[in-house]
Amino acid sequence: MSASVGATHFNVMEYGAVGNGKTDDSKAFLKAWSDTCAAEVPSAMVIPGGRTFLVKPLTFSGPCNSRSIFVQIFGTVIAPDMSSWDDDDDDQKSWLVFDSIYGLTVHGPGYVDGRGASWWKCRMDHKCSRAPTAVVAHNCNNLKINGLHFENSPMFHIVINGCDRVAISHIHITAPEESINTDGIHIGNSKNVYIDHSIIATGDDCISVGDNSYYVFISGIVCGPGHGISVGSLGEDKSLATVETVHVSGCHFKNTMNGARIKTWQGGSGYARDIRFEDIYFDSVDNPIIIDQYYCNGHGNCGNHTSAVKVSKVTFKGLRGTSTKEVAINLACSETVGCTDITVENVQVKHVERGIDTISYCVNAHGISQGPVTPPVPCLS
């Protein structure tokens, strides 16, 4: 049963949308949104099935009159060709933006296709420095996203920024492994975020938790290919970053570059604390467990700095599976600030090839190792 039963429906077809995948349906979408947002009762903007809707960069703005707003996507929504974007317009660095809407639910079972291939090539050829994010939710409290398929974003697929009380579940995000910066979900400046029971396969982080994020709970994610689930990167350009209470559990990583990762730049400040990775399975992961306080994207000078984001109260518990590299547990903490209160408990990560033992690597990491832990972590008492 639809979550919007009882809501007043505003179908984009009734506002002039064509849905042939070629005609620009942007104006119809905005007209339908205007009436949806203006309604005094629970209301739903409906994008019907069996059709493909081409829309240019749009912002669906609130606040709305009702505190129960739905966007139902049954069909396919596609982004315009790269050539039709205004490269000089910063407002067009996002495709679909939901701004300042309370009680918004965006749900499927439809598709949101960013058609990012030409953007990836442009960036690979160093002709473009940036590309658009597909979907941005900004300042949307009590937000729900579920049941949708997101694919081939030019850059990040979903960005959650400045939101409180967010629930994302049962979504599917896909982009080729070689696509650039196509993170599945990026969270920043937000709190009370719950992400569960979703499949994410992209060219970058499946989920990344950025600065000023608190109480983020991630569970039941199948991740891969991609770069894993990351806290960070934090502290770029000597910035202050704060992240607290991020719990990741019950996830499966397959053929990813990283698994459970915390990444910070040298020279930053602030903290990342109360971070838990629990009950996770690794299947052929390059860096299953990694704290990297020397993160560098390869551009510019990433020399040594004395300041760093303080990483503390981090738990890796009940993690198991296989590593493609010898170093399965990598705790590379700041030489000056260090990591404290690190717990590695009941961890079994073996090499994917029989006969090769995995090892751990530590720099200034302090805490405890308890229960059976493979590979052993001598730096933790």
N, C-alpha and C positions, 0 to 999 in steps of 0.2 A: 504494500500500500504506500502511496506517495506520502512523503512527510508534509506535503502542503495541502492535504485534504481539508476542505473547509475554507481555504484561502480563495480570495478573488483572483482569477487568472487573467493575465494580459499576454496574449500570444503575439509574437513578433510578426507573424504572417498577417495579422489584422492591421498592422501598421505599415504595410507595404514591403515587407521582406520578400525576397524572391527565392532564396535558398537553392540556387543552381551552382554555387561555388565560383561564379564569375562576376555576378553583379555585386556591387558594393552595398551591403545591407546595413551599414553603420547607422544611417539616419533612422531607420526603422527600429533598430535596437535602442537607440537613445530615446525615441518617442515612447516606446513600450516601457522603458525604465522610468521615464518621467512620471507616467501614470501609476506605475507600480509603487514608486517611492511616495507619491502624493496621496495614495489611498489611506484612509483612516483605519482600515481593518487589515488583518493579515492578508498579504497579497503575494502573488507569484508572477514573475516574468517567465514565460514559457518559450523555449526554443525547441520546436517539435522535431520528432524523429523522421528518418527517411530523407533528410535534406542536408545540404552542406552550405553553410553561411559564411561568406567572406566579409570580414569586418576589419576596418583600419583601427589604429590605436584609439581606444575609448576609455573614458573615465566615468564610472557609475558612481555618482556623488550622493552622499547623504548630507545631513541626517534626514531620515525618512519619518513620515508621520506615524507609521506603525512600528512596533518593536518586534515584529515577526515578518521578515522579508525573505522570500525564496527566489532563487534563480534556478529554474529547472532546465537542464540541458539534456535533451533526448537525442538530438541530431549531432552534427559535427560542425564545430566553429573553426575556421581556418584564418591564419594571419595573411596579410598581403605579401606579395613578392617584395623582396629586399629593395628593388629599384624604386618602389613607390613610397619608401620612407624618407622623411626629411632628416638627413644626417646631421644638420645643424641645430635641430630642435631637441633640447634635453627632455622636454615633456614626452617625446616619442621614444624614450629609452625604456618604456614599458608598453606592453601591448594592451592588456586588459587590467584596468585598475579599479578596485573597489575601495572607496574612500569615505571614512567617517560614517559607517552604517552600523547601527546597533541591531543585534539579533538576526544577522544575515546567515542563510543557509544556501550554499551552492552545491547542487547535487546532480547525479547522473541518472542513467547510465551512458551518457554521451561522451563525445571526444572533443578535446581542445588541442588543435594541431598548430604548433608555432612555425612550421615549415622553415626550419633553421638551416638547412643544408648550405644555401648560398652564403649565409652569414659565417658558418664554420670555415668554409673555403676562403672567404675574404680575410678572416683572422689568421688562418694558416699561412696565407700569402702575405701577411703583414700589411694589408691594405686598409684594414679596419682595426681600431683599438678597442672598440666596444661593440656590444650587440644588445638587443632588447631582452628584458625579462618578459616571460609570457604572462604571468598572472601575479598581481601585487594586491595584497590586502593591507591597507594602511589605516590605522586608527579605527579598526573594526572590533568592537568588543562583543562577546558572546557569538563568535563566528564558528560555523560548521562547514566543512567541505567533505563530501563523501560520495562514493560510488562512481567517480569520474575517471576517464582515461586522459592523461596529459602526455603529449609526445612531441619530440623534435623542436624543443624551444631553441631560439637563437642563443640564449644564455640560460640563466636560472629558469626553472619551470615555475616554481611558486616561491614568492617571498612574503613572509609574514613580518610586518614592521609596525611597531607601536600598538600592538593589540593585547588585550587581556581576555582570558577565557576563550581558548581556541581548541576545537576538536577536529582533527583530520583523520578520517578512517576509510578503509576499503577503497583506496585509490590505487591506480596503476600508472606509473611514470616510466616512459621509455625514450631513450635516445641512443645513438650508436656509441660504442665504447670510445671511439676516437674523436667524438665531438668535444669542443672546447668549453669549459666552464658551464656545463649543462647540469649544475646541481639540481637534485630533485626538489628539496625543500630547504630554504634558508630562513632561519629565525633570527630576528634582531629586535632589540628594544621592546621585548614582549615578555609576558609572564603568564603562568598557568596555561601552558600549551601541552596538549595531549595528541600524540600521533600514534596510530596503531593499525595493525592488520592491513598492511599495504605492501605492494611490490614495486621496487624502484631499481631501474637498470639504466645507468646514464654514463656520461664521460667524466663526471667529477663526483663530489660527495653525494651520497644518497640523501643524507640530511646533514646540514651544518648549523651549529648553534653559535651565533655571533654575539657581539658586545651587548651588554645591558639586558641580558636574558636571565630569567629566574623561573624556577619551578617548571622545568620542561621534562615531560615523561614520554618516553619512546618505547614502544613494545610491539612485538609481533611483526617486525619488518623483515622482508626478504630483500637483501641488498646485493646487487651484482649483475653485470660488471659495474665498476665505479671505484670511488676512492674511499668507501666506507662511511661510517658515521663519525663526524668530527665535532669536537668542541673547539671552535676557532675557525679561521686564524684570528688571534687576538694580539693587540699591541702594535699593529703596523704603524710606521712613521712615528714612533715614540709616543703612541697614544695611550690614554688610560682606558682600560677595559675591565669590566666586572661581569662575571658569570657565576651563578650559584644555584645549586640543587638541580642537576641534570641527571636523570636516571634512565638508563638504557637497558632493556631486559628482553629476553625471549626472542632474540634476533638471529638470523641466519645470513652469513656472508659467504658468497660464492664467487671465486675468481676476481676478488677485488684487490686493489693496490694496498689498501689499509683496512683494518677492521675497526677496533676500538681506538680512537685517536684523539689526543689533545695536542693542538698545535699553536704555538705562540712565536711572535717575532722577537728578536733581541731588541733591547732598548725601550720596550713598552713598560707599563706599570699597571697596578691594579691587582686583581685576583681572579682565579678560577678555583672554586672549592665546592665540596660536597658533590662529587661526580661519581656515579656508580655505573659500572658495566657488569651485568649479571646474567647468567644463564644464556650464554651466546655460543653459537657453533660456527667454526671457521672451516670452509672447504676450499683449500688451495689459495690461501691469502698471502700476499707478499709480506706485509707487516701486520701481523694479527693484533699485537698489543703495542701501542707506541705513544709515548709522550715526547714530543719534539719541540724543545724550546729554542731551536735554531732554524725555525722555518724560514725559507727564502724561496721566492718564486722564480729566481734565476735572473730577474731584471735588476740592474743597479747593484750598488755595493751593500752586501749583507755582512759587514765585518762584526767583530766582537764588541759587545756593549756590556757595561756593568749592571744596568738596570734590566728588570724583566718582570713580566706578569708572575705573581706568586701562585704556584700550583700547590694545593693542599687538600687533604681529606678526599683522596681518590681511592676507590675500591674496584678491583678486578676480581670477581668471584664466580666460580662455576663456569669458566670459559674453557672450551675444548675444541679440538679439531686439528687441521693440518696447515703448515706453513710452507711456502715455496722457497723461503730463504732460511739460512742457518740461524739468524737472529730472530727469534720468535717473540721475545719480550724486550722492548727497547725503551729504556727510561732515561732519555737524554735531557736532563734538567739543566737549568742555568747554573754555570759555574759559581756565580756570586750569590744568587738568591736561593737556588735549590728547590727541590720538592720535598714536602714533609707530610707525614701521616698517610703514606701510601700503603695500601693493603693488597697483597696478592694472595688469594685463597682458593684452594682446590682448582688449580689450573693445569690442564694437560694439553699442551700443543706440541705435536710431533711433526717431523719433516714429512713432506708429501712423498719423498723417496725413502724406501726402507734402507736401513744401514747408515743413514746420515742423522746425527744427533742435532737437536736444536740447542741454542745457547741463549743467554740473556746478556744485555749490555746496559751498563749504568753510568750516569754522570751525576754526581751530587744528589742522588735519590735516597730518601730516608723513610723507613717505615717497617712493616713486618710482613713476613711470608709465613703462611700457616696452612696446615693440611698438606696433602701431596701436591707438589708444584713441579711441573716439567715444562720447560727447562728450569733448573734451580735458579734462584735470584740471590746470589751471595750478598749483595749490597743491602738487602733487607734482612734485618736480624730475625 
